[in-house]
Amino acid sequence: MTHPHKTLHNRFRLQGSSYNLEELKEIAYSLVKEGEVYEIAIGDFLLDWLNDKLTLTVQTSGSTGAPKTIVLEKEKMLNSTKATGDFFNLKEGNTALLCLSADYIAGKMMLVRAMVLGLELDYVSPTSKPIGKEFESHDFCAMVPLQVANSLDELKNIKKLIVGGSPMNQELKTKIKDRGLKTEIFETYGMTETITHIAVKKVHPVETENIVFKTLPGVAINTDERDCLVIDAPLVSDDIISTNDIVRIVSNTEFEWLGRYDNVINSGGVKLFPEQIEHKLHETIKARFFVAGLPDDILGQKLVLVVEGNTATDQLLEKIKQLTSLDKYEVPKQIFTVPKFKETDSGKVQRKKTLEQVK
């Protein structure tokens, strides 16, 4: 039996060195035995990828629900890699940086892309600020929004950057634009089940804000009775995937993301989309924040604002009431503050767990 996933591209480099199959396994063993915590994850994945099994087990991050493990076919991961390579025009010999945890699918796929496409991959600890002032230039990199926000001065050294894990807020996009970066930055849409992204939208540089995601080739989209996205992507999944993301279908290959079905607030019969409200509030609130719904005897749910850190809530509410962009139903009924938001290991805010601190 042939194992296409065990074929290493001859231009593949890891931390500047080239390896054949057996040498790479030895490096993986060394990382598991002697490496830092994040290097152990890299070594574990390399050993899983390079064995004879045709599938591997992956854990979801738990940002939108309880973490779970799923089984992925390595052939489907190869298909995803080729689609990404074609879409972003990645060439053999291009340099790439891994600064995400290899415990999760986004980090694992950076390793697969390097091995299959022949990229020269460097890796660093997947911290909230993964790159410093001495950071060397790379052609391709993937980050979560928190890492982008903490690396604004260094992004000039990345030619193409994909950002996933959670949506980029308006404040972050504005900061990127104000720096006049030449870096091409793309927001991605996807999940573990779709082996990272199945749709992409360019956020920088753009003349006007782009709100529409464009699907990769071989991806069909639709919506269910909840107006949530349904994905048919046979190259990366045998199953049709129903999501909890409310979208507006623009065309057969384009959609606008409106928010999470789990987060929709029904206040007095009016459906409120937290993500849309948060977009309007970003110009007013400098700290991290989110809006949510809490039980209310009259409205069913009341809209509340949760802000991280110390904030004068009365003054903030007055500023919010003066915003002309907000509909009257979109003004929070109450503002709460918490010292620190609950987060996943990858830095995503866990809204439900954070909200439990203020109930």
N, C-alpha and C positions, 0 to 999 in steps of 0.2 A: 504493500500500500504506500502510495506517495503522500507526503505531508508538505504541501506548498508553504505552510506557515513556518517550516523549519529552514526555508531557503533565505539566507542573508544576502542582501544586496552588497556587491563588492565595494561600493562607495560608503557604506555605513561606517560611522565612527561613533564611539562613545567616550566622552571626555578626552577627545583628541586621538584615541588609539583605535586601530582596526583589529577585528577578531574574526576567526573562523568559528564554526558552530561549537566545537569543543572548548575553544578558548573562552568564548562568551559564557558558556556554562560554568567554567571555572571562576570567572569574574563574578557571576551571579552567586555562586557558593560563598565566595569571599565576602561579598556584601552582606549576605545573610548572617554569616558567622562573626564578622568583625565591623560591620558598618554602623553608621548612625541609624536611628529609628527609621527615617525616611529612606535610607539606602537599603535597609532590610526589605522594605516594601518593594523597591525596585528589583532587588535580587529575587524575591519570592515570585514576582510576576514573570521575570525572564525565565525562571525554571518552569513555571506553569506553561508558558507560551512555547517553550522549546521541547517539551515532552511529546510523546506520541499521541496523546489524547486529542480528540477533535473538538472538544468543548472545554470551557473553564467556568468557574463560579465567580461571580462578581457581586459585590455588595453595593446597594444604593446608598446615597448620602443621608437620607432621612430628613431633608429640608422641607418636604411637603407631606410627610407622613412617617410612619414607623419604618426604620431601616429594614430592608429585606435582601435576601440573596436570590439571584437569578442565574440561570445557566445560559451562556452565549456560545454560539458556534464560531470557531476560529475562522471558518470560511466567510462568515458574515462580517467579521471584523476586518478581514482582508478587503472585502467589497467596500466597506466604509472608508478604509484607508485610501483606496484608489479613487473613490468619489471626491474625497477631500483634496487629494493631490491634484486631480484634474481641475477642480473648482478654483483652487488658490494658485494654480500653476506652479506647484512645488517641483523643483528639479533635483536630480541627483547632485550631491555636493553642496546643496543649500545648507546653511547652518540653522540649527533650531535649539531652543532652550526649553527644558522641562523644569517648571517651578511649581507644578501641582503634585499632590500626593498620588503615588502609584497604587494606593489602596483603592482608589476609585477609577471609574471608567475613563474620565478625561485624561488622567495621568497615564494610565495604561496605554491609551491610544496614541499618545505622543511617542512612546517607545515603539509601538508597532509601526507607526508611520516612518520612523527613522530606519528601522530594520528593513522595511519593504521598499521604501522609496529611495533609500540611499542617502539619508540626511546625516549630517555631522551633528550629533546631539550632545549638548552639555546639560548637566543637571545641577541644581542647587536646592537647598532646603526650602520646602514649600511653606514659607512663613508669610505673614501678612505684608511684609516688605521684602520680596525675594531678591531684588537687584539693587546694587549700590552704585556709587559714583564711578567706581573702577570697572563697571560692567562693560564687557566687550559687545560689539555689534553682532546681531543675529538676524537672519532672514525671516524667521517664523517663531511664534511663541503663542501659548494659550494661558490665559489668566482668568481669575474670578474678579468681579468688580472691585472688591476690597483691595486686592493686590494692585490693580490699576490705579486706584485712588492714592495709594501710598508710594507709587513709582512714577508719578507724573514727570518729574525732572529727568528721569532716565529713559523714558519711552522713546526718545529720539534715536536710541540705539537699536530699536526693533523696526524692521521694515514692514512686516505684516503681523498683526496681532488679532487673535480671535478671543472673544470674551463670552463666557458662559457661566452656568451655574445659577444665576439669577439675573433679572433685568438690570441694565445700567440706568441709574436715575438721571434726571435732567441736570442736576448740579454737576455730576461727574462729566457729562457730555459737554457742558459749558466750559468747565475747567480745561478740558482737552482742547477745545476750539480756541480758547484764549491764549494757549501756548503756541499756536501756529505750527503744530507738529506736522511733519511730512509722513509720519507713520500711517499706514492704512489700517484702520480698526474696524472690525466686524463684530456685531453682536450675533450670537448663535442661538438657535432654538433646538433643543433636543433633550434626551434623557438616557439613562442607562439602557433601557429597553430598545432604544433606537441606535445604540452604540454611538453616543454623542450626537452631534447635530444632524438634522435633516433639513434645516432651513437657516438662511443667513440674511442679515441686512447690514449694509454698510452705514456706519455712523460717523466716520471721519476719514478723509475730508469730504464733506458734502456741502453743496450750496444751500440747500434747505433741508430741514429735518426729515429723515426718512422713517416712516412708521410701518412700512410693509416688509415682511419677511418673504424672501424668494426661496422656494424649495430647491433642493439638489435634484439632479436628474434621477428618474426612476421612483420618485415619491408622488403619490396621489393623496389629495386631502379632501376632507368633507367635514360636516358637522352633524352632531346628533341632536336629539330633541331638546337638550339643554343648551344648545349653541356651542358645545364644546368640540374641540378639534378631534377628528378621527384620522389616523394616519395609516395608509397602506403603502409600505415600503418593503417589497419582497426581497430586495437585495440585502437588507440588514435584519429583517424579521419575518418569520413565517406567519406570524399572527398579525391581524389588523389591530392596531393599538388605539384604544379610546382614552383620551386624556381628560383632565379636569381643567383645561385651559379654555376659557371663553374667547372666541375669535370672531372676526368678521372676514368672510371669504371675499377676496377682491377679484381673483381669477383662478383658473385651474392650478396655477403655480404660485399664488401670492395670498397672504393673509395678514391681517392686523391683529396683534395680540391685545386683548382688552383686560384680562385679569384671570385670577384663579377662581373657579367655581366655589371652592372651599371658602374663599374670602368674601364672596358677595354678601352684602348686608341688605336685608329686607326691612326697611324702616317705614312703618306706616303705609305699607303697600308699594313703596318706591324702592326699586333695585338700585343700590349704590355700589360702584366698582371702586374698591380701595385704591387700586393702582392708578386709576385715572385721577382720583382726588389728590393722591400723593404727588402726582406730576404737577398739579396746579399749586401745591403748597411749597414746593422746593425752593422757590425764590424768597420765601418768607422765613423758613426754618433752617438754621445752619447746622444744628445737631442732627444725629440720626433719629428717625421717627417712622411711625407707620400709623395708619388708621384701621380701626376694627369695629366690630359690632358687639355690644353687650346686651344681655336681656333687659327688656323694659316693659313694664305692665301696660303701658298705653300704646307704644309704637311697635311692640314685639321685639325689636332691636333698636338700640340707639347708637348713633355714630360717635365714637370716641377717638381721641388722638393720644398716642403714647410717644413720649419724647425721652431720649436717653440723656442723662445728666441733669444738672440743675437749671431750671428754666422758670421765669416768672410767668406762671400760667395765665393769670388775668390779663397781663399786657399782651401776651401772645394771642389770646383769643380775640382781643380787640383788633389787632392787626389782621387776623384772619377774616373777621367780619367785614373788613374794608376791601377785601379782594373782589374785584369785579368779575374775575374768571370763575368764581365759585357760584354754583346754583345754591339757592337757600337751603335745600336739603343736604348740601355737601358741607355745611358748616358744622364742625363737631359740637356735640351737646356738652362734652366734658373733656378736659385735658388731664392726663396722668403723666407723672415722671417716674422713671426707674433709674437707679444708678448705672446699670449695665444690662444690655440686651442679652438674652440667651442666644447662643450661636451653635452651629454645627462645627465639626473639626475644620471644615473648609471655609469658615467665616460667614456662612449664610445665617441671617437672622431667623430664629425660630419664633414666629409670631405667637402661636398658641401657648408655648411655654412661657414666653415673656408676659403675655396677657394674664397668665395665672398669678403673676406677682401683684397685680392691681385689682383683682376681683375682690 
